[in-house]
């Protein structure tokens, strides 16, 4: 295989890969809001405790919306989780079993983080306790993200499976886990900033919508620096150059470079909008639209480049037979029907909320 999307293979395999990346993109957007959001809130709470200051509009909106965003990220993660099991059954389940209790720990950690987000919203919580809760939430979300990166890299490192099992280890020790997790944190920051700016522009949580350009200037430096960091690190991180093992990237390097170029174009579009925001033109309709286009291109590019390594393993007769067998169970049809219904419901709700905000203003 020399491309991310194996169009030369039977349609079930092609369809599952496309649906996997598309649904993973949706999950990545919500995940980015949560990951960067909890880090921002934790930093703001600690800074406020040390300086004796109150939370600003950005922190207020994040605290108000993070419980919803976390539930949306979890819900949006169900579809790609199902598709990855179909596409990469052996590798995915092997990594799950090798990590064992460490892998399953993400479930109780997510539950605790979800309820702590509501504790954070309580107005009566003392400043010290509020800061401690915010730091605990950030640590929990970072643990979950690190665990997913660890699982993904272990699933690629087949040579380590036997030794990992023999030692009974519950931690995959490779420096690329930390490098790649840091990369995804950087990628989350501009995405979270864009979504947050849209909320501020719409007057979410009762903030002054007319102050959006000022908030954009506050968000712009972190977004710009993060985008520059992502562009610089994308190629070595996604091609595994800093890993102790050697992922099978040789035969797919051309496909990876192509999709990295798509991601770089998306990053460039976002950079343009944030540079203008830094200079005081943030929150304009054209800037938000251009930023949204850049955000989608950015994520589609880097997720496709990430998937190129695993897509190279999809040509086996066993995998193709499994995909064809699963496609005959009508599960895909049911998924597509309910996906259309869900998207339609979300669009309708968004329009109703926008109309209500317009009437109130």
C-alpha positions in Angstrom: 0.0 0.0 0.0 1.3 3.4 -1.0 -1.5 5.7 0.1 -3.7 6.4 3.1 -6.9 5.6 1.4 -6.6 2.1 -0.3 -8.9 2.8 -3.3 -7.4 -0.2 -5.1 -8.9 -2.5 -2.4 -12.5 -3.7 -2.1 -15.0 -1.0 -1.1 -15.6 -2.1 2.5 -12.0 -1.5 3.4 -11.9 1.9 1.6 -15.2 2.9 3.2 -14.1 2.0 6.7 -10.8 3.9 6.4 -12.6 7.0 5.1 -15.2 6.8 7.8 -12.6 6.2 10.5 -10.6 9.3 9.6 -13.7 11.4 9.2 -15.2 10.4 12.6 -11.8 10.7 14.2 -11.5 14.3 12.9 -14.8 15.1 14.7 -13.5 13.5 17.9 -10.2 15.4 17.6 -12.0 18.8 17.5 -13.9 18.1 20.7 -10.8 16.5 22.3 -8.7 19.5 21.5 -11.2 21.8 23.2 -11.1 19.6 26.3 -7.4 19.0 26.4 -6.3 22.6 25.8 -9.3 23.9 27.8 -8.5 22.1 31.1 -4.8 23.1 30.9 -5.9 26.7 30.4 -8.3 26.6 33.3 -5.7 24.9 35.6 -3.2 27.6 34.7 -5.7 30.4 35.3 -6.9 29.0 38.6 -3.3 28.6 39.9 -2.4 32.1 38.7 -5.5 33.6 40.2 -4.8 31.9 43.6 -1.2 33.2 43.6 -2.2 36.7 42.5 -5.6 37.0 44.2 -7.4 37.7 40.9 -10.8 36.4 39.6 -11.4 34.4 36.5 -11.7 36.3 33.2 -14.2 35.8 30.4 -12.1 33.1 28.7 -11.9 31.0 31.8 -15.5 31.5 32.6 -16.6 30.2 29.2 -14.3 27.2 29.5 -15.5 26.2 32.9 -19.1 26.6 31.8 -18.7 24.5 28.6 -16.1 21.9 29.5 -18.6 19.3 30.9 -20.5 19.4 27.6 -17.3 19.3 25.6 -16.0 16.3 27.4 -19.2 14.4 26.9 -19.2 15.4 23.3 -15.6 14.2 22.9 -16.4 10.8 24.5 -19.5 10.4 22.4 -17.7 11.4 19.2 -15.0 8.9 20.0 -17.3 5.9 19.9 -17.5 5.7 16.0 -13.7 5.8 15.4 -13.2 3.3 18.2 -15.6 0.9 16.4 -13.9 1.4 13.0 -10.4 1.0 14.4 -11.4 -2.4 15.8 -12.7 -3.5 12.4 -9.7 -2.2 10.5 -6.8 -3.1 12.8 -8.3 -5.9 15.0 -5.1 -7.8 15.9 -2.8 -4.8 16.6 -5.5 -2.8 18.5 -6.6 -5.7 20.8 -3.0 -6.9 21.4 -2.0 -3.4 22.6 -5.1 -3.3 24.9 -4.3 -6.7 26.4 -0.7 -5.9 26.9 -1.4 -2.7 28.8 -4.2 -4.4 30.7 -5.3 -2.6 33.9 -3.3 0.5 32.9 -5.4 0.8 29.7 -8.7 0.2 31.4 -7.9 2.8 34.0 -8.9 5.5 31.5 -12.6 4.7 32.2 -12.7 5.5 35.9 -10.3 8.5 35.3 -12.7 9.9 32.7 -15.7 9.5 35.1 -13.9 11.2 37.9 -12.8 14.1 35.6 -16.3 14.5 34.3 -17.8 14.9 37.8 -15.0 17.2 38.9 -15.8 19.5 36.1 -19.2 20.1 37.7 -17.5 20.7 41.1 -15.4 23.3 39.3 -18.5 25.1 38.2 -19.8 25.5 41.8 -19.6 29.1 42.9 -19.2 28.2 46.5 -15.9 26.3 46.1 -13.0 27.9 47.9 -10.2 29.3 45.7 -7.6 26.7 46.9 -10.0 23.8 46.4 -11.0 25.1 43.0 -7.4 25.4 41.9 -6.7 21.9 43.2 -9.7 20.5 41.4 -8.7 22.2 38.2 -5.1 20.8 38.4 -6.6 17.3 39.1 -8.9 17.5 36.1 -6.0 18.6 33.9 -3.9 15.7 35.1 -6.7 13.2 34.5 -7.3 14.4 30.9 -3.6 14.3 30.2 -3.4 10.8 31.6 -6.1 9.7 29.2 -4.5 11.3 26.2 -1.1 9.9 27.1 -2.7 6.4 27.4 -4.2 6.6 23.9 -0.9 7.6 22.4 0.9 4.8 24.3 -1.6 2.3 23.1 -1.3 3.4 19.5 2.5 3.3 19.4 2.5 -0.1 21.1 0.1 -1.5 18.5 2.6 -0.5 15.8 5.6 -1.9 17.6 5.1 -5.6 17.0 8.7 -6.5 17.8 8.0 -5.3 21.4 4.9 -7.5 22.1 6.7 -10.7 23.2 9.1 -8.9 25.5 6.4 -6.7 26.9 4.2 -9.7 27.8 7.1 -11.7 29.2 8.0 -8.8 31.6 4.4 -8.3 32.6 4.9 -4.5 32.1 1.9 -2.2 32.1 3.8 0.7 30.7 5.2 1.0 27.1 8.6 2.6 27.5 9.5 4.6 24.4 10.4 8.3 24.3 8.2 8.8 21.3 5.2 8.5 23.5 6.0 11.7 25.3 7.1 13.4 22.1 3.9 12.5 20.2 1.7 13.4 23.2 3.4 16.8 23.3 2.7 17.2 19.6 -1.1 16.5 20.1 -1.2 19.0 22.9 0.3 21.7 20.6 -2.2 20.7 17.9 -5.1 21.1 20.4 -4.3 24.7 21.4 -5.2 26.5 18.1 -8.2 24.4 17.7 -9.5 25.1 21.2 -8.7 28.8 20.7 -10.7 28.9 17.4 -13.7 27.3 19.0 -13.4 29.5 22.1 -13.3 32.6 19.9 -16.5 31.6 18.2 -18.1 31.2 21.6 -16.9 34.6 22.7 -18.1 36.1 19.5 -21.6 34.6 20.1 -21.7 35.9 23.7 -21.6 32.4 25.3 -22.1 32.2 29.1 -23.2 35.9 29.1 -19.9 37.4 28.1 -19.8 40.7 26.2 -19.7 39.7 22.5 -18.4 43.1 21.4 -15.2 42.4 23.3 -14.3 39.4 21.1 -11.5 41.3 19.3 -9.8 41.9 22.6 -10.1 38.3 23.6 -8.7 37.2 20.2 -5.6 39.2 20.9 -5.2 37.3 24.1 -5.6 33.9 22.4 -3.5 34.7 19.3 0.0 34.4 20.7 -0.6 30.8 22.0 -2.4 29.8 18.8 0.4 31.2 16.6 3.3 29.7 18.5 1.5 26.3 18.8 0.8 26.2 15.0 4.5 27.0 14.3 5.5 24.2 16.7 3.1 21.7 15.1 4.4 22.5 11.6 8.0 22.0 12.7 7.4 18.8 14.5 4.8 17.1 12.3 7.1 15.2 9.9 9.5 13.7 12.5 6.7 12.9 15.0 4.3 11.3 12.6 6.9 9.3 10.7 8.4 7.9 13.9 11.9 9.3 13.6 12.2 9.7 17.4 10.9 6.3 18.2 13.1 3.4 19.4 11.4 1.1 17.0 11.0 1.6 13.2 7.4 1.9 12.0 6.8 0.8 8.4 6.9 4.2 6.8 9.3 3.7 3.9 6.7 2.5 1.4 4.2 5.2 2.4 6.5 8.2 2.8 5.1 9.9 -0.3 1.6 9.6 1.0 2.6 10.9 4.4 4.4 13.9 2.8 1.3 14.7 0.7 -1.0 14.8 3.7 1.5 16.7 5.7 1.3 19.3 3.0 -2.5 19.4 3.3 -2.1 19.9 7.1 0.5 22.6 6.5 -1.9 24.5 4.2 -4.6 24.3 6.9 -2.1 25.6 9.5 -1.1 28.5 7.2 -4.8 29.5 6.8 -5.2 29.5 10.6 -1.9 31.4 11.0 -3.2 34.2 8.7 -6.4 34.6 10.8 -4.5 34.6 14.1 -1.9 37.1 12.9 -4.8 39.5 11.9 -6.4 38.7 15.3 -3.1 39.6 17.1 -3.2 42.9 15.3 -6.8 43.6 16.5 -8.9 42.2 13.7 -10.0 39.0 15.5 -13.6 37.8 15.4 -14.5 39.0 11.9 -16.8 36.8 9.9 -14.3 36.2 7.2 -11.6 35.4 9.7 -13.8 32.8 11.5 -14.7 31.2 8.2 -11.1 31.1 7.0 -10.0 29.7 10.3 -12.7 27.0 10.2 -11.6 25.9 6.7 -8.0 25.9 7.9 -8.9 23.9 11.0 -10.6 21.1 9.0 -7.7 21.0 6.4 -5.2 20.9 9.2 -6.8 18.0 11.1 -7.6 16.0 7.9 -4.0 16.3 6.8 -2.3 15.3 10.0 -4.8 12.5 10.8 -4.4 11.1 7.3 -0.6 11.3 7.6 -0.8 9.5 11.0 -3.0 6.8 9.4 -0.7 6.1 6.5 1.5 3.9 8.6 -1.3 1.6 9.7 -3.1 1.7 6.3 0.0 0.0 4.8 -1.0 -3.2 6.6 -4.6 -3.5 5.2 -3.8 -5.6 2.2 -3.8 -9.0 3.8 -6.4 -11.6 2.7 -7.6 -12.1 6.3 -8.2 -8.4 6.9 -10.0 -7.9 3.5 -12.2 -11.0 4.3 -13.1 -9.6 7.7 -14.0 -6.2 6.3 -16.2 -7.8 3.6 -17.9 -10.0 6.2 -18.6 -7.1 8.6 -20.0 -5.0 5.7 -22.7 -7.6 5.1 -24.2 -7.4 8.6 -26.0 -4.1 7.8 -24.3 -2.4 10.7 -22.8 0.2 8.3 -26.2 1.1 7.0 -27.6 1.6 10.5 -24.5 3.7 11.4 -25.0 6.0 8.4 -28.7 6.4 9.0 -28.2 7.4 12.7 -25.2 9.6 11.7 -27.4 11.6 9.4 -30.1 11.9 12.1 -27.5 13.0 14.7 -25.9 15.6 12.5 -29.3 16.9 11.5 -30.3 17.2 15.2 -27.0 19.0 16.1 -27.5 21.5 13.2 -31.1 22.1 14.2 -30.1 22.7 17.9 -27.3 25.0 16.8 -29.7 27.1 14.7 -32.2 27.3 17.5 -29.6 28.4 20.0 -28.2 31.0 17.6 -31.7 32.3 16.9 -32.4 32.5 20.7 -29.2 34.4 21.3 -30.0 36.8 18.5 -33.5 37.5 20.0 -32.1 38.1 23.5 -29.4 40.5 22.3 
